[in-house]
Amino acid sequence: MSDISDGDLQMIIESDKKNLDAVKFHTLILESINDVIGISSQKSGIIFLTPSVQRETGWFSENMISKNIFDLAHKEDFSAIKSALDRLEQENEVAFEWRSRKESGEYGWVEIVVKNVTSAEDNCVYRIFSCRNIQRRKELEAELLKTTEELSNLNKMKDKFFSIIAHDLKNPLFSLITLTEFMQLQLAKLSKTEISEFLNQMNDTAKNSFILLENLLEWAKSQSGSIDFNPEIVSIEKVIYDCWKLAKSQAMNKSINITMDIQNNLSAFADYKMLCTIVRNIISNAIKYSKEKGQIRISASQQANYVIIKIEDNGIGMSREQLKYLFSVDPRKLINIAPAQHGSGLGLILCKEFIERHNGKMEVESSIGKGSSFILKFPLIADSTDK
């Protein structure tokens, strides 16, 4: 505890007041604050700045004298500053944010409050302003905005994920349950041919459900950023033949003829699993939307700096309207598709994302009743250094 009495403390305060006059008090205050306080006039520009200007911006006060706000502001902020200063004439005090150039040439965000004050001595109007460094606040706001957008995207992904599960995965499973229940009840009455047909339907439904589930899981991983991307030298012939083996029975069930024309020793710098997912999805779609005894042609060749994989069918085709919404879940892309063929469209969305991950391209050509062509472009091995 201090032994100084209230009377002694008052004497000390009075003594300090005598030793520090008003000017010294003001100087002490101005030198200790972090905000930059200044005075400017419309004719002369800046005429006074607190010493804090050097700490905050690197500028010496004398180097700032006669400058105006537009000498220091970022060009993109000119319009906002002019608007605020125009309001100052009516409102007498305004506050706004802008980017101020430091002595180093870098720009930093500041918040400024400007007020018009009329001097009683010369009847001139001066602008008193106070600038506060808000760079860190702006950075935090940007981080918060980014986090908010990421959370919003994750919520949309979650909603889409459950929507697909509820609709596209539920329907084929319901079909399986219905078929198996029917067979249980009617097994004694069914012929071998009918049983074989039902088993084929069940097999197709199970395969389609598996492909959808696989796409769903791959898409979910890609959206969350947890999917691995491991590009390497990949044999295009191996990728296509591996995908063809998986689609072979699906094509045989519809008596679809698949022909291949693959350039020898053709390779690309790609992630094998992703490339297989892309090719498998497009071949599966070509079979799905082809008519009985249809034709599918798969070709691969080198053109310029790309490996081109082309998958063509002579199926139902698509209109310009459908092509517009092809890589979305918009129902307008299903205009001429039979309900039994409806899907989530997730496979193609996943294909597009995977191709873009490779810095590749996908082009689609199609017309109603004449079929569709999907052209996939992947970088050659020579481009691997750019990855």
C-alpha positions as CSV (number, residue, x, y, z in Angstrom):
1,M,0.0,0.0,0.0
2,S,1.2,3.5,-0.8
3,D,1.9,5.9,2.1
4,I,1.0,9.0,0.0
5,S,-2.0,10.8,1.3
6,D,-4.7,12.3,-0.9
7,G,-3.3,15.7,-0.1
8,D,0.2,14.8,-1.1
9,L,-1.1,13.2,-4.4
10,Q,-3.0,16.4,-5.2
11,M,0.2,18.4,-4.6
12,I,2.1,16.1,-7.0
13,I,-0.5,16.5,-9.7
14,E,-0.5,20.3,-9.3
15,S,3.3,20.3,-9.6
16,D,3.2,18.2,-12.8
17,K,0.7,20.6,-14.3
18,K,3.1,23.5,-13.7
19,N,6.0,21.6,-15.2
20,L,4.0,20.5,-18.3
21,D,2.0,23.2,-20.0
22,A,-0.9,22.5,-22.3
23,V,1.4,22.4,-25.4
24,K,3.6,19.8,-23.9
25,F,0.6,17.7,-22.8
26,H,-0.7,17.9,-26.4
27,T,2.6,16.9,-27.8
28,L,3.0,14.0,-25.4
29,I,-0.5,12.7,-26.4
30,L,0.1,13.1,-30.2
31,E,3.4,11.3,-30.0
32,S,2.0,8.3,-28.1
33,I,-1.1,7.5,-30.2
34,N,-1.0,4.9,-33.0
35,D,-3.6,6.5,-35.2
36,V,-2.5,9.0,-37.8
37,I,-4.1,12.4,-37.2
38,G,-3.7,15.2,-39.6
39,I,-5.0,18.5,-41.0
40,S,-5.5,19.4,-44.6
41,S,-6.9,22.3,-46.6
42,Q,-8.4,22.2,-50.1
43,K,-5.8,24.7,-51.3
44,S,-2.6,23.3,-49.7
45,G,-3.3,19.6,-49.2
46,I,-1.9,18.1,-46.0
47,I,-0.4,20.7,-43.7
48,F,0.0,18.7,-40.4
49,L,0.5,15.0,-39.4
50,T,1.2,13.3,-36.1
51,P,4.6,11.5,-35.7
52,S,2.7,8.2,-35.9
53,V,2.6,8.5,-39.7
54,Q,6.3,7.3,-39.9
55,R,5.6,4.3,-37.7
56,E,2.5,3.3,-39.7
57,T,3.5,4.1,-43.2
58,G,7.3,4.7,-43.3
59,W,6.7,8.2,-44.6
60,F,8.3,11.2,-42.9
61,S,5.9,14.0,-42.1
62,E,7.7,16.5,-44.2
63,N,7.5,14.1,-47.3
64,M,3.7,14.1,-46.9
65,I,3.1,17.8,-46.6
66,S,1.1,19.2,-49.6
67,K,0.0,15.8,-50.7
68,N,-3.7,14.9,-51.0
69,I,-5.5,11.6,-50.4
70,F,-5.5,10.7,-54.2
71,D,-1.7,10.9,-54.2
72,L,-1.6,8.0,-51.8
73,A,-4.7,6.0,-52.6
74,H,-5.0,2.9,-54.7
75,K,-6.6,3.7,-58.1
76,E,-9.4,1.2,-57.5
77,D,-10.5,3.2,-54.5
78,F,-10.7,6.6,-56.2
79,S,-14.4,6.4,-56.9
80,A,-15.3,5.5,-53.3
81,I,-13.1,8.2,-51.9
82,K,-14.6,10.9,-54.2
83,S,-18.1,9.8,-53.3
84,A,-17.3,10.1,-49.6
85,L,-15.7,13.5,-50.0
86,D,-18.7,14.7,-52.0
87,R,-20.9,13.6,-49.0
88,L,-18.6,15.5,-46.7
89,E,-19.9,18.8,-48.1
90,Q,-23.4,18.0,-46.9
91,E,-22.8,15.8,-43.8
92,N,-19.8,17.6,-42.4
93,E,-18.3,14.3,-41.3
94,V,-17.7,11.0,-43.1
95,A,-16.0,7.7,-42.5
96,F,-14.8,5.3,-45.1
97,E,-12.1,2.6,-45.9
98,W,-9.4,2.8,-48.5
99,R,-6.0,1.5,-49.4
100,S,-3.1,3.8,-48.6
101,R,0.3,3.6,-50.2
102,K,3.2,3.2,-47.8
103,E,6.8,4.4,-48.4
104,S,7.7,0.9,-49.5
105,G,5.2,1.0,-52.3
106,E,2.9,-1.5,-50.7
107,Y,-0.8,-0.7,-50.0
108,G,-2.5,-1.2,-46.6
109,W,-6.1,-0.9,-45.6
110,V,-7.0,2.1,-43.4
111,E,-10.2,3.5,-41.9
112,I,-10.4,7.2,-42.0
113,V,-12.8,9.7,-40.4
114,V,-12.8,13.2,-41.9
115,K,-14.5,16.2,-40.5
116,N,-14.8,19.8,-41.8
117,V,-13.8,22.4,-39.2
118,T,-14.0,26.2,-39.8
119,S,-11.2,28.2,-38.1
120,A,-12.3,31.2,-36.1
121,E,-9.0,33.0,-36.8
122,D,-9.0,33.0,-40.6
123,N,-12.5,31.7,-41.3
124,C,-11.0,28.9,-43.5
125,V,-12.4,25.4,-43.7
126,Y,-9.9,22.7,-42.8
127,R,-10.3,18.9,-42.9
128,I,-9.4,17.1,-39.7
129,F,-8.8,13.4,-40.3
130,S,-7.9,10.4,-38.3
131,C,-6.6,7.2,-40.0
132,R,-6.5,3.8,-38.3
133,N,-4.7,0.7,-39.7
134,I,-7.3,-2.0,-40.4
135,Q,-5.1,-4.3,-42.5
136,R,-5.3,-7.2,-40.1
137,R,-9.1,-6.7,-39.7
138,K,-9.4,-6.9,-43.5
139,E,-7.3,-10.1,-43.7
140,L,-9.5,-11.7,-41.0
141,E,-12.7,-10.6,-42.9
142,A,-11.3,-12.2,-46.0
143,E,-10.5,-15.4,-44.1
144,L,-14.0,-15.4,-42.6
145,L,-15.6,-14.9,-46.0
146,K,-13.5,-17.7,-47.5
147,T,-14.5,-20.0,-44.6
148,T,-18.1,-19.0,-44.9
149,E,-18.0,-19.8,-48.6
150,E,-16.3,-23.2,-48.0
151,L,-19.0,-24.0,-45.3
152,S,-21.7,-23.0,-47.7
153,N,-20.2,-25.2,-50.5
154,L,-19.9,-28.1,-48.0
155,N,-23.5,-27.7,-47.1
156,K,-24.6,-27.7,-50.7
157,M,-22.4,-30.8,-51.3
158,K,-24.1,-32.5,-48.4
159,D,-27.6,-31.6,-49.6
160,K,-26.7,-32.8,-53.1
161,F,-25.1,-36.0,-51.7
162,F,-28.3,-36.9,-49.7
163,S,-30.5,-35.9,-52.6
164,I,-28.7,-38.4,-54.9
165,I,-28.8,-41.1,-52.2
166,A,-32.5,-40.5,-51.6
167,H,-33.5,-40.6,-55.3
168,D,-31.0,-42.2,-57.6
169,L,-29.7,-44.9,-55.2
170,K,-33.0,-45.5,-53.6
171,N,-34.8,-46.3,-56.9
172,P,-32.6,-49.1,-58.1
173,L,-32.5,-50.7,-54.7
174,F,-36.3,-50.5,-54.5
175,S,-36.4,-52.2,-58.0
176,L,-34.2,-55.0,-56.6
177,I,-36.5,-55.5,-53.7
178,T,-39.5,-55.6,-55.9
179,L,-38.0,-58.1,-58.3
180,T,-36.8,-60.5,-55.6
181,E,-40.1,-60.4,-53.8
182,F,-42.0,-61.1,-57.1
183,M,-39.6,-64.0,-57.9
184,Q,-40.2,-65.4,-54.4
185,L,-43.9,-65.3,-54.8
186,Q,-44.0,-66.6,-58.4
187,L,-40.9,-68.8,-58.6
188,A,-42.9,-72.0,-59.0
189,K,-44.8,-70.5,-62.0
190,L,-41.8,-68.9,-63.8
191,S,-40.1,-70.6,-66.7
192,K,-36.3,-70.8,-67.0
193,T,-36.4,-68.1,-69.6
194,E,-38.4,-65.8,-67.4
195,I,-36.1,-66.5,-64.5
196,S,-33.1,-65.7,-66.6
197,E,-34.6,-62.4,-67.8
198,F,-35.4,-61.4,-64.2
199,L,-31.8,-62.3,-63.1
200,N,-30.4,-60.2,-66.0
201,Q,-32.6,-57.2,-64.8
202,M,-31.4,-57.7,-61.3
203,N,-27.8,-57.9,-62.4
204,D,-28.1,-54.7,-64.5
205,T,-29.7,-52.9,-61.6
206,A,-27.0,-54.0,-59.2
207,K,-24.2,-53.0,-61.6
208,N,-25.8,-49.5,-62.2
209,S,-26.2,-49.1,-58.4
210,F,-22.6,-50.0,-57.8
211,I,-21.4,-47.6,-60.5
212,L,-23.5,-44.8,-59.0
213,L,-22.3,-45.5,-55.5
214,E,-18.7,-45.5,-56.7
215,N,-19.2,-42.2,-58.5
216,L,-20.9,-40.8,-55.4
217,L,-18.0,-41.7,-53.1
218,E,-15.4,-40.4,-55.6
219,W,-17.3,-37.2,-56.1
220,A,-17.6,-36.7,-52.3
221,K,-13.9,-37.2,-51.9
222,S,-13.1,-34.8,-54.7
223,Q,-15.3,-32.1,-53.2
224,S,-13.7,-32.4,-49.8
225,G,-10.2,-32.3,-51.3
226,S,-9.3,-35.7,-49.8
227,I,-8.9,-37.6,-53.1
228,D,-5.3,-38.3,-54.1
229,F,-3.9,-37.1,-57.4
230,N,-0.9,-39.2,-58.5
231,P,-0.1,-38.5,-62.2
232,E,2.3,-40.9,-63.9
233,I,3.1,-42.3,-67.4
234,V,-0.1,-44.2,-68.2
235,S,-0.7,-46.6,-71.2
236,I,-3.9,-45.4,-72.9
237,E,-4.4,-48.9,-74.5
238,K,-4.4,-50.5,-71.0
239,V,-6.9,-47.9,-69.6
240,I,-9.3,-48.4,-72.5
241,Y,-9.1,-52.2,-72.4
242,D,-9.5,-52.3,-68.6
243,C,-12.7,-50.2,-68.9
244,W,-14.0,-52.2,-71.9
245,K,-13.7,-55.4,-69.9
246,L,-16.0,-53.9,-67.2
247,A,-18.5,-52.7,-69.7
248,K,-18.4,-55.8,-71.9
249,S,-21.4,-57.7,-70.4
250,Q,-23.4,-54.5,-70.3
251,A,-22.9,-54.1,-74.1
252,M,-23.6,-57.8,-74.8
253,N,-27.0,-57.5,-73.1
254,K,-28.0,-54.9,-75.7
255,S,-26.1,-56.6,-78.6
256,I,-24.0,-53.4,-78.9
257,N,-20.9,-53.7,-81.1
258,I,-17.8,-51.9,-79.7
259,T,-14.9,-51.3,-82.1
260,M,-11.5,-49.8,-81.1
261,D,-8.8,-47.9,-83.0
262,I,-5.9,-47.1,-80.6
263,Q,-2.5,-45.8,-81.7
264,N,0.4,-48.0,-80.7
265,N,2.5,-47.2,-77.6
266,L,0.3,-44.2,-76.8
267,S,0.8,-42.8,-73.3
268,A,-0.3,-39.8,-71.3
269,F,0.8,-38.2,-68.0
270,A,-2.3,-38.9,-65.9
271,D,-3.6,-40.4,-62.7
272,Y,-4.5,-44.0,-63.7
273,K,-7.6,-44.3,-61.4
274,M,-9.0,-41.0,-62.4
275,L,-8.5,-41.7,-66.1
276,C,-10.2,-45.1,-65.7
277,T,-13.1,-43.4,-63.9
278,I,-13.5,-41.0,-66.8
279,V,-13.3,-43.5,-69.6
280,R,-15.5,-46.1,-67.8
281,N,-18.3,-43.5,-67.1
282,I,-18.4,-42.3,-70.7
283,I,-18.4,-45.9,-72.1
284,S,-21.1,-46.9,-69.7
285,N,-23.2,-43.8,-70.7
286,A,-22.7,-44.6,-74.4
287,I,-24.0,-48.1,-73.8
288,K,-26.9,-46.9,-71.6
289,Y,-28.2,-44.4,-74.2
290,S,-27.6,-46.6,-77.3
291,K,-30.4,-48.6,-78.9
292,E,-30.4,-52.4,-79.2
293,K,-27.7,-53.5,-81.7
294,G,-26.1,-50.1,-81.6
295,Q,-22.5,-49.1,-82.5
296,I,-19.8,-47.6,-80.3
297,R,-16.4,-46.6,-81.5
298,I,-13.5,-45.9,-79.2
299,S,-10.4,-44.3,-80.7
300,A,-7.2,-42.8,-79.3
301,S,-4.4,-40.9,-81.0
302,Q,-1.8,-38.1,-80.5
303,Q,-2.6,-34.7,-81.8
304,A,-0.2,-31.7,-81.2
305,N,0.5,-31.7,-77.4
306,Y,-2.5,-33.8,-76.4
307,V,-3.6,-37.5,-76.3
308,I,-7.1,-37.5,-77.8
309,I,-9.6,-40.2,-76.7
310,K,-12.8,-40.2,-78.6
311,I,-15.9,-42.3,-77.6
312,E,-18.7,-42.2,-80.2
313,D,-22.1,-43.8,-80.2
314,N,-25.1,-43.8,-82.6
315,G,-27.7,-43.6,-79.7
316,I,-30.5,-41.2,-78.8
317,G,-28.3,-38.2,-78.9
318,M,-28.8,-34.8,-77.2
319,S,-30.2,-31.4,-78.2
320,R,-28.4,-28.1,-77.8
321,E,-30.5,-27.4,-74.7
322,Q,-29.5,-30.6,-73.1
323,L,-25.8,-30.0,-73.9
324,K,-26.0,-26.6,-72.2
325,Y,-26.9,-28.3,-68.9
326,L,-24.9,-31.5,-69.4
327,F,-22.4,-31.0,-66.6
328,S,-25.0,-30.1,-63.9
329,V,-27.8,-31.7,-62.0
330,D,-30.3,-29.6,-63.9
331,P,-33.3,-31.7,-64.9
332,R,-33.5,-30.0,-68.3
333,K,-30.8,-32.3,-69.6
334,L,-33.2,-35.2,-69.3
335,I,-35.8,-33.9,-71.8
336,N,-35.7,-36.8,-74.3
337,I,-34.5,-39.5,-71.9
338,A,-36.9,-42.3,-70.8
339,P,-37.6,-42.4,-67.0
340,A,-35.9,-45.8,-66.7
341,Q,-32.7,-44.2,-68.1
342,H,-32.7,-41.2,-65.8
343,G,-29.6,-40.7,-63.7
344,S,-28.1,-38.2,-61.4
345,G,-25.6,-37.0,-64.0
346,L,-23.0,-37.2,-61.3
347,G,-20.7,-39.4,-63.5
348,L,-20.2,-36.7,-66.1
349,I,-19.8,-34.0,-63.5
350,L,-17.1,-36.1,-61.9
351,C,-15.4,-36.7,-65.3
352,K,-15.3,-33.0,-66.0
353,E,-13.7,-32.3,-62.6
354,F,-11.1,-35.1,-63.0
355,I,-10.2,-33.9,-66.5
356,E,-9.7,-30.3,-65.3
357,R,-7.5,-31.7,-62.5
358,H,-5.2,-32.9,-65.3
359,N,-5.3,-29.6,-67.1
360,G,-7.2,-31.5,-69.8
361,K,-10.3,-30.7,-71.8
362,M,-13.6,-32.4,-72.6
363,E,-15.7,-31.6,-75.7
364,V,-19.1,-33.0,-76.6
365,E,-20.8,-33.2,-80.0
366,S,-24.3,-34.5,-80.3
367,S,-27.6,-34.3,-82.1
368,I,-31.0,-35.9,-81.5
369,G,-31.3,-39.4,-83.0
370,K,-27.8,-39.4,-84.3
371,G,-25.7,-40.1,-81.2
372,S,-23.0,-38.4,-79.3
373,S,-19.2,-38.0,-79.4
374,F,-17.1,-37.3,-76.3
375,I,-13.6,-36.0,-77.0
376,L,-11.1,-36.2,-74.1
377,K,-7.8,-34.3,-74.3
378,F,-4.9,-35.1,-72.0
379,P,-1.4,-33.7,-71.9
380,L,1.4,-35.7,-73.4
381,I,4.3,-37.0,-71.3
382,A,6.4,-34.1,-72.6
383,D,4.0,-31.8,-70.7
384,S,4.6,-33.5,-67.4
385,T,7.1,-30.9,-66.3
386,D,4.3,-28.3,-66.3
387,K,2.1,-30.3,-63.9
